[in-house]
Amino acid sequence: MDRKDEIIKLQMDVINQMTKTNLRRIADDLWGLPTLASGGVPAVKEQSGAEPLPVPPAAPSAPVAPVSEAAAGQALAKAAQQAAEQPPEPIEDLKKELEGFIGLNLIKKEVQSLINLVTVQKLRRQNDLPVEDLSLHMVFSGNPGTGKTMIARLMSRIYRSLGILSKGQLVEVDRGGLVAGYVGQTALKTGEVIQKALGGVLFVDEAYALTDHGETDYGQEAVDTLLKAMEDHRDDLIVIVAGYTELMEAFVHSNPGLESRFNRFMHFPDYTVDEMLAIFDMRCEKSGYTLAADARDLLKGLLALFSLDSKGFGNARGVRNLFERAVSAQANRLASLANITREQLMQLTSDDLREAAGQERTAEKQVEAQAEVAGDAPTQPAPAAEPAAGGDAAPVQPAEMPADEVPCAAQGCADDDDMPADEGASTVEQLFRNAKPNRP
């Protein structure tokens, strides 16, 4: 059992003891009689007017002492202290883990540069040389699913390994975890989160939501509380804020205090089609699946199509969802078979991917419909140009996609049985229903 499991077990024990105590108190209030656990013998009336008949006492059991909230807090603090006493991970192991991530080449260089800077500053301090106060708070910008939270977790462990942080835990919150609904409560709520994050990294996702609700919103109170904590605990707290690039720029520039404290920026670019294909392969390998020969080209085309809407698809997050839906589609397909071989259990076919892609498109439509109901419908693409008189208009390829990564339908590939997409039908299914193996 590792340290995390021990902490969870301790929490469950505390909750269990508190629940038992509360249930006994409720029984006392209902019956007005002492419970067996408190040492009394409850009386039960047989009928109206009759004398109460004593109930034989049950076998004695070990008394359970009531646990107060203060005691529970002390127990959790002790468990956190024990976790902090664990030796830090070797920095070389963390570097190796960083290099093992797919893509993120620019991020890897920036993290390596930051490790070098902190290491040299530490050596200068050990040799009684002057060092500058480093601001290690960071801004992560990029679309969803580009690895921001993953790198934040790794950075907390790296700082712990380098001796910058005492514990190295990551506490992840968003606006809802910091802002309360009444005056004066936001500072308390944010302060509680900060106390949990001391000794580690506080990761605030979609941080721009704290300042985009107007001057009268309580989000500014959370920002002010964070700024004070960043100054008061500069030696044992690192704050990383994350979100969309444009919105994070507006967030940092919305407050002079934010500009002065956040001077390290890391932009997480969208994954390329080949990188998303490698992520899908990695998930297959870890979960014991393989792709059929005719499914790889189809998968690459699907990823190229979905990547046109990187915010909606979610990069690596979208790849994970596509993989999970393909696994579900495979299970539905195999459920009707009488005899299933080991190879069939491991193989994901092109039919599984088509089914998964149709589910992905359905999920996107549901999100768009919800956005329209909320009055925040996404911008619709411009309508396609009408074909010129006397001929068909040439298909237009997306400018940002290499020609060899554009889906077959976008390149104008035609089969005898190709048909225009029907209204309401899955776009992906229409585009790829005729996909063939080994298509270039």
C-alpha positions as semicolon CSV with decimal commas, in nm:
position;residue;x (nm);y (nm);z (nm)
1;M;0,000;0,000;0,000
2;D;0,156;0,332;-0,103
3;R;0,135;0,660;0,085
4;K;-0,167;0,784;-0,111
5;D;-0,367;0,471;-0,021
6;E;-0,271;0,509;0,346
7;I;-0,398;0,867;0,351
8;I;-0,725;0,766;0,185
9;K;-0,769;0,479;0,435
10;L;-0,710;0,718;0,724
11;Q;-0,969;0,958;0,586
12;M;-1,224;0,678;0,550
13;D;-1,161;0,563;0,910
14;V;-1,218;0,913;1,042
15;I;-1,538;0,954;0,840
16;N;-1,661;0,611;0,956
17;Q;-1,609;0,694;1,322
18;M;-1,782;1,031;1,290
19;T;-2,077;0,867;1,113
20;K;-2,122;0,607;1,387
21;T;-2,118;0,878;1,655
22;N;-2,378;1,086;1,473
23;L;-2,607;0,786;1,422
24;R;-2,599;0,707;1,796
25;R;-2,688;1,066;1,876
26;I;-2,981;1,055;1,633
27;A;-3,106;0,734;1,801
28;D;-3,089;0,905;2,142
29;D;-3,287;1,201;2,012
30;L;-3,556;0,982;1,855
31;W;-3,614;0,742;2,145
32;G;-3,503;0,954;2,437
33;L;-3,313;0,652;2,565
34;P;-2,946;0,574;2,608
35;T;-2,798;0,351;2,342
36;L;-2,626;0,024;2,409
37;A;-2,291;0,166;2,303
38;S;-2,318;0,433;2,574
39;G;-2,368;0,167;2,842
40;G;-2,746;0,193;2,898
41;V;-3,025;-0,059;2,851
42;P;-3,305;0,080;2,629
43;A;-3,663;0,003;2,739
44;V;-3,927;-0,108;2,489
45;K;-4,299;-0,067;2,563
46;E;-4,495;-0,382;2,480
47;Q;-4,830;-0,207;2,454
48;S;-5,003;0,109;2,572
49;G;-5,031;0,124;2,952
50;A;-4,805;-0,174;3,005
51;E;-4,484;-0,157;3,195
52;P;-4,175;-0,128;2,982
53;L;-3,993;-0,452;2,935
54;P;-3,618;-0,434;2,969
55;V;-3,418;-0,553;2,677
56;P;-3,126;-0,777;2,764
57;P;-2,798;-0,598;2,708
58;A;-2,604;-0,703;2,409
59;A;-2,255;-0,837;2,424
60;P;-2,012;-0,564;2,524
61;S;-1,826;-0,407;2,239
62;A;-1,531;-0,180;2,225
63;P;-1,645;0,180;2,272
64;V;-1,583;0,417;1,986
65;A;-1,472;0,759;2,098
66;P;-1,632;1,050;1,914
67;V;-1,401;1,220;1,669
68;S;-1,417;1,598;1,646
69;E;-1,345;1,796;1,333
70;A;-1,028;1,929;1,495
71;A;-0,907;1,573;1,559
72;A;-0,986;1,476;1,201
73;G;-0,792;1,776;1,075
74;Q;-0,497;1,686;1,293
75;A;-0,501;1,329;1,160
76;L;-0,502;1,449;0,800
77;A;-0,224;1,698;0,875
78;K;-0,019;1,418;1,026
79;A;-0,072;1,204;0,717
80;A;0,034;1,495;0,494
81;Q;0,344;1,542;0,711
82;Q;0,433;1,176;0,670
83;A;0,398;1,213;0,292
84;A;0,629;1,514;0,302
85;E;0,891;1,308;0,484
86;Q;0,924;1,074;0,188
87;P;1,252;1,135;0,000
88;P;1,222;1,340;-0,321
89;E;1,247;1,166;-0,655
90;P;1,582;1,183;-0,837
91;I;1,584;1,469;-1,085
92;E;1,729;1,245;-1,358
93;D;1,426;1,016;-1,333
94;L;1,194;1,315;-1,371
95;K;1,390;1,438;-1,674
96;K;1,357;1,096;-1,832
97;E;0,981;1,101;-1,769
98;L;0,962;1,446;-1,931
99;E;1,142;1,324;-2,243
100;G;0,903;1,031;-2,265
101;F;0,603;1,256;-2,330
102;I;0,476;1,262;-2,687
103;G;0,526;1,599;-2,860
104;L;0,567;1,910;-2,641
105;N;0,916;1,974;-2,780
106;L;0,917;2,346;-2,695
107;I;0,778;2,280;-2,348
108;K;1,049;2,021;-2,282
109;K;1,319;2,276;-2,371
110;E;1,168;2,541;-2,147
111;V;1,133;2,303;-1,854
112;Q;1,492;2,183;-1,900
113;S;1,611;2,545;-1,910
114;L;1,421;2,619;-1,589
115;I;1,573;2,313;-1,419
116;N;1,921;2,433;-1,520
117;L;1,853;2,783;-1,387
118;V;1,729;2,661;-1,050
119;T;2,016;2,414;-1,018
120;V;2,282;2,677;-1,085
121;Q;2,117;2,926;-0,848
122;K;2,119;2,659;-0,580
123;L;2,493;2,595;-0,637
124;R;2,567;2,969;-0,617
125;R;2,385;2,989;-0,285
126;Q;2,586;2,694;-0,152
127;N;2,906;2,877;-0,250
128;D;2,800;3,201;-0,076
129;L;2,752;3,384;-0,406
130;P;2,475;3,641;-0,458
131;V;2,158;3,506;-0,618
132;E;1,851;3,674;-0,756
133;D;1,507;3,604;-0,616
134;L;1,344;3,383;-0,877
135;S;0,974;3,413;-0,954
136;L;0,872;3,057;-1,039
137;H;0,500;3,126;-1,080
138;M;0,394;3,042;-1,436
139;V;0,125;3,098;-1,696
140;F;0,028;2,799;-1,912
141;S;-0,164;2,887;-2,227
142;G;-0,313;2,667;-2,496
143;N;-0,621;2,480;-2,609
144;P;-0,779;2,197;-2,406
145;G;-0,597;1,864;-2,401
146;T;-0,250;1,998;-2,479
147;G;-0,084;1,866;-2,162
148;K;-0,102;2,167;-1,927
149;T;-0,222;1,976;-1,620
150;M;0,019;1,689;-1,691
151;I;0,318;1,925;-1,700
152;A;0,194;2,108;-1,388
153;R;0,196;1,778;-1,196
154;L;0,547;1,705;-1,319
155;M;0,667;2,057;-1,228
156;S;0,548;2,010;-0,869
157;R;0,759;1,695;-0,843
158;I;1,057;1,864;-1,011
159;Y;1,047;2,155;-0,767
160;R;1,027;1,908;-0,481
161;S;1,329;1,722;-0,617
162;L;1,526;2,048;-0,650
163;G;1,443;2,148;-0,293
164;I;1,226;2,446;-0,391
165;L;0,909;2,298;-0,237
166;S;0,879;2,104;0,088
167;K;0,602;1,861;-0,017
168;G;0,550;1,879;-0,394
169;Q;0,176;1,812;-0,406
170;L;-0,050;1,960;-0,674
171;V;-0,381;2,122;-0,577
172;E;-0,601;2,180;-0,883
173;V;-0,894;2,424;-0,872
174;D;-1,098;2,648;-1,099
175;R;-1,318;2,950;-1,033
176;G;-1,576;2,739;-0,849
177;G;-1,311;2,620;-0,602
178;L;-1,210;2,976;-0,508
179;V;-1,515;3,202;-0,537
180;A;-1,808;3,191;-0,296
181;G;-2,153;3,343;-0,331
182;Y;-2,151;3,597;-0,049
183;V;-1,940;3,890;0,065
184;G;-1,644;3,785;0,279
185;Q;-1,669;3,414;0,202
186;T;-1,444;3,416;-0,105
187;A;-1,135;3,516;0,093
188;L;-1,199;3,234;0,340
189;K;-1,263;2,978;0,066
190;T;-0,952;3,081;-0,126
191;G;-0,749;3,080;0,195
192;E;-0,848;2,719;0,266
193;V;-0,731;2,615;-0,081
194;I;-0,403;2,799;-0,030
195;Q;-0,343;2,619;0,299
196;K;-0,387;2,285;0,123
197;A;-0,140;2,391;-0,146
198;L;0,137;2,516;0,086
199;G;0,453;2,323;0,016
200;G;0,339;2,245;-0,338
201;V;0,182;2,387;-0,652
202;L;-0,159;2,553;-0,676
203;F;-0,289;2,498;-1,031
204;V;-0,575;2,733;-1,126
205;D;-0,740;2,614;-1,447
206;E;-0,935;2,866;-1,657
207;A;-0,800;3,142;-1,433
208;Y;-0,936;3,413;-1,664
209;A;-1,283;3,335;-1,527
210;L;-1,179;3,512;-1,206
211;T;-1,165;3,854;-1,372
212;D;-1,410;3,843;-1,663
213;H;-1,732;3,884;-1,461
214;G;-1,707;4,259;-1,394
215;E;-1,574;4,476;-1,114
216;T;-1,851;4,385;-0,870
217;D;-1,779;4,012;-0,897
218;Y;-1,619;3,824;-0,608
219;G;-1,352;3,681;-0,838
220;Q;-1,134;3,987;-0,780
221;E;-1,138;3,908;-0,409
222;A;-0,996;3,563;-0,489
223;V;-0,724;3,723;-0,704
224;D;-0,629;3,964;-0,425
225;T;-0,611;3,676;-0,175
226;L;-0,391;3,476;-0,413
227;L;-0,155;3,770;-0,468
228;K;-0,109;3,817;-0,094
229;A;-0,042;3,445;-0,043
230;M;0,211;3,443;-0,327
231;E;0,399;3,719;-0,146
232;D;0,364;3,579;0,208
233;H;0,461;3,222;0,109
234;R;0,701;3,293;-0,174
235;D;0,946;3,029;-0,045
236;D;0,700;2,738;-0,029
237;L;0,415;2,802;-0,274
238;I;0,409;2,814;-0,652
239;V;0,101;2,918;-0,844
240;I;0,040;2,810;-1,204
241;V;-0,255;2,962;-1,390
242;A;-0,380;2,811;-1,716
243;G;-0,630;2,871;-1,994
244;Y;-0,680;2,981;-2,354
245;T;-0,396;3,195;-2,491
246;E;-0,588;3,516;-2,566
247;L;-0,791;3,503;-2,246
248;M;-0,484;3,438;-2,029
249;E;-0,308;3,740;-2,178
250;A;-0,607;3,955;-2,083
251;F;-0,610;3,798;-1,736
252;V;-0,244;3,874;-1,661
253;H;-0,273;4,231;-1,789
254;S;-0,591;4,295;-1,589
255;N;-0,398;4,356;-1,267
256;P;-0,051;4,509;-1,210
257;G;0,005;4,259;-0,928
258;L;-0,048;3,970;-1,168
259;E;0,191;4,118;-1,425
260;S;0,469;4,154;-1,168
261;R;0,434;3,802;-1,028
262;F;0,373;3,600;-1,344
263;N;0,669;3,650;-1,572
264;R;0,716;3,294;-1,700
265;F;0,494;3,190;-1,988
266;M;0,466;2,850;-2,152
267;H;0,251;2,809;-2,461
268;F;0,124;2,458;-2,532
269;P;0,065;2,414;-2,908
270;D;-0,196;2,179;-3,050
271;Y;-0,080;1,825;-3,117
272;T;-0,011;1,736;-3,478
273;V;-0,196;1,450;-3,647
274;D;0,108;1,223;-3,621
275;E;0,144;1,302;-3,249
276;M;-0,222;1,225;-3,185
277;L;-0,180;0,901;-3,379
278;A;0,115;0,816;-3,152
279;I;-0,100;0,893;-2,845
280;F;-0,370;0,658;-2,974
281;D;-0,106;0,387;-3,033
282;M;0,027;0,438;-2,681
283;R;-0,321;0,389;-2,534
284;C;-0,366;0,075;-2,742
285;E;-0,035;-0,065;-2,623
286;K;-0,103;0,009;-2,256
287;S;-0,454;-0,139;-2,273
288;G;-0,371;-0,447;-2,480
289;Y;-0,529;-0,348;-2,813
290;T;-0,405;-0,341;-3,171
291;L;-0,525;-0,161;-3,482
292;A;-0,635;-0,359;-3,786
293;A;-0,436;-0,302;-4,104
294;D;-0,717;-0,107;-4,273
295;A;-0,791;0,102;-3,963
296;R;-0,471;0,305;-3,940
297;D;-0,528;0,515;-4,252
298;L;-0,887;0,572;-4,145
299;L;-0,775;0,678;-3,798
300;K;-0,527;0,925;-3,941
301;G;-0,800;1,076;-4,157
302;L;-1,036;1,100;-3,862
303;L;-0,775;1,276;-3,651
304;A;-0,698;1,516;-3,935
305;L;-1,067;1,602;-3,962
306;F;-1,126;1,641;-3,591
307;S;-0,810;1,851;-3,547
308;L;-0,968;2,124;-3,759
309;D;-1,165;2,207;-3,444
310;S;-0,889;2,168;-3,185
311;K;-1,086;2,342;-2,911
312;G;-1,393;2,126;-2,960
313;F;-1,206;1,799;-3,011
314;G;-0,963;1,858;-2,727
315;N;-0,632;1,728;-2,869
316;A;-0,506;1,442;-2,647
317;R;-0,831;1,450;-2,450
318;G;-1,022;1,395;-2,773
319;V;-0,792;1,106;-2,865
320;R;-0,865;0,945;-2,530
321;N;-1,240;0,984;-2,584
322;L;-1,214;0,842;-2,936
323;F;-1,016;0,543;-2,805
324;E;-1,267;0,473;-2,528
325;R;-1,558;0,491;-2,773
326;A;-1,377;0,257;-3,013
327;V;-1,331;0,008;-2,729
328;S;-1,703;0,036;-2,649
329;A;-1,792;-0,016;-3,015
330;Q;-1,568;-0,324;-3,028
331;A;-1,742;-0,469;-2,722
332;N;-2,083;-0,418;-2,884
333;R;-1,961;-0,585;-3,203
334;L;-1,813;-0,888;-3,026
335;A;-2,112;-0,937;-2,798
336;S;-2,309;-1,099;-3,083
337;L;-2,038;-1,357;-3,161
338;A;-2,051;-1,708;-3,022
339;N;-1,681;-1,788;-3,019
340;I;-1,437;-1,502;-2,961
341;T;-1,062;-1,547;-3,005
342;R;-0,782;-1,367;-2,826
343;E;-0,694;-1,181;-3,146
344;Q;-1,051;-1,056;-3,183
345;L;-1,048;-0,932;-2,825
346;M;-0,737;-0,728;-2,897
347;Q;-0,815;-0,590;-3,243
348;L;-0,988;-0,259;-3,315
349;T;-1,129;-0,253;-3,669
350;S;-1,223;0,026;-3,906
351;D;-1,589;-0,041;-3,824
352;D;-1,514;0,025;-3,457
353;L;-1,349;0,356;-3,549
354;R;-1,640;0,460;-3,770
355;E;-1,883;0,388;-3,487
356;A;-1,663;0,578;-3,241
357;A;-1,634;0,872;-3,480
358;G;-2,012;0,887;-3,516
359;Q;-2,045;0,902;-3,136
360;E;-1,783;1,177;-3,125
361;R;-1,976;1,382;-3,377
362;T;-2,300;1,327;-3,185
363;A;-2,133;1,452;-2,867
364;E;-2,009;1,763;-3,049
365;K;-2,362;1,836;-3,176
366;Q;-2,498;1,806;-2,823
367;V;-2,241;2,057;-2,697
368;E;-2,326;2,295;-2,982
369;A;-2,697;2,263;-2,906
370;Q;-2,638;2,339;-2,538
371;A;-2,430;2,643;-2,634
372;E;-2,711;2,770;-2,858
373;V;-2,965;2,729;-2,577
374;A;-2,732;2,923;-2,346
375;G;-2,702;3,199;-2,604
376;D;-2,336;3,129;-2,667
377;A;-2,347;2,938;-2,994
378;P;-2,009;2,880;-3,161
379;T;-1,925;3,069;-3,473
380;Q;-2,047;2,885;-3,780
381;P;-1,806;2,835;-4,070
382;A;-1,857;3,040;-4,382
383;P;-2,073;2,869;-4,645
384;A;-1,896;2,699;-4,932
385;A;-1,866;2,898;-5,254
386;E;-2,108;2,815;-5,532
387;P;-1,952;2,622;-5,823
388;A;-1,863;2,833;-6,125
389;A;-2,083;2,808;-6,429
390;G;-1,987;2,527;-6,661
391;G;-1,781;2,332;-6,407
392;D;-1,745;2,212;-6,051
393;A;-1,562;2,419;-5,794
394;A;-1,228;2,273;-5,688
395;P;-1,227;2,144;-5,330
396;V;-1,047;2,371;-5,084
397;Q;-0,791;2,219;-4,848
398;P;-0,730;2,370;-4,504
399;A;-0,423;2,593;-4,524
400;E;-0,269;2,466;-4,203
401;M;-0,275;2,097;-4,299
402;P;-0,017;1,926;-4,519
403;A;-0,168;1,763;-4,822
404;D;-0,078;1,413;-4,708
405;E;-0,271;1,467;-4,383
406;V;-0,592;1,597;-4,534
407;P;-0,881;1,346;-4,520
408;C;-0,960;1,173;-4,845
409;A;-1,294;1,350;-4,881
410;A;-1,123;1,689;-4,839
411;Q;-0,884;1,602;-5,124
412;G;-1,171;1,530;-5,361
413;C;-1,131;1,151;-5,370
414;A;-1,441;0,998;-5,525
415;D;-1,584;0,649;-5,537
416;D;-1,867;0,525;-5,754
417;D;-2,102;0,503;-5,460
418;D;-2,009;0,834;-5,294
419;M;-2,312;1,040;-5,200
420;P;-2,348;1,390;-5,057
421;A;-2,387;1,408;-4,679
422;D;-2,749;1,383;-4,575
423;E;-2,887;1,637;-4,335
424;G;-2,869;1,493;-3,984
425;A;-2,628;1,217;-4,084
426;S;-2,286;1,193;-3,924
427;T;-2,035;1,397;-4,125
428;V;-1,753;1,162;-4,033
429;E;-1,952;0,857;-4,133
430;Q;-2,034;1,011;-4,472
431;L;-1,671;1,103;-4,532
432;F;-1,518;0,773;-4,433
433;R;-1,775;0,505;-4,499
434;N;-1,587;0,407;-4,817
435;A;-1,237;0,422;-4,673
436;K;-1,014;0,150;-4,817
437;P;-0,700;-0,012;-4,674
438;N;-0,360;0,126;-4,776
439;R;-0,508;0,440;-4,927
440;P;-0,226;0,698;-4,963
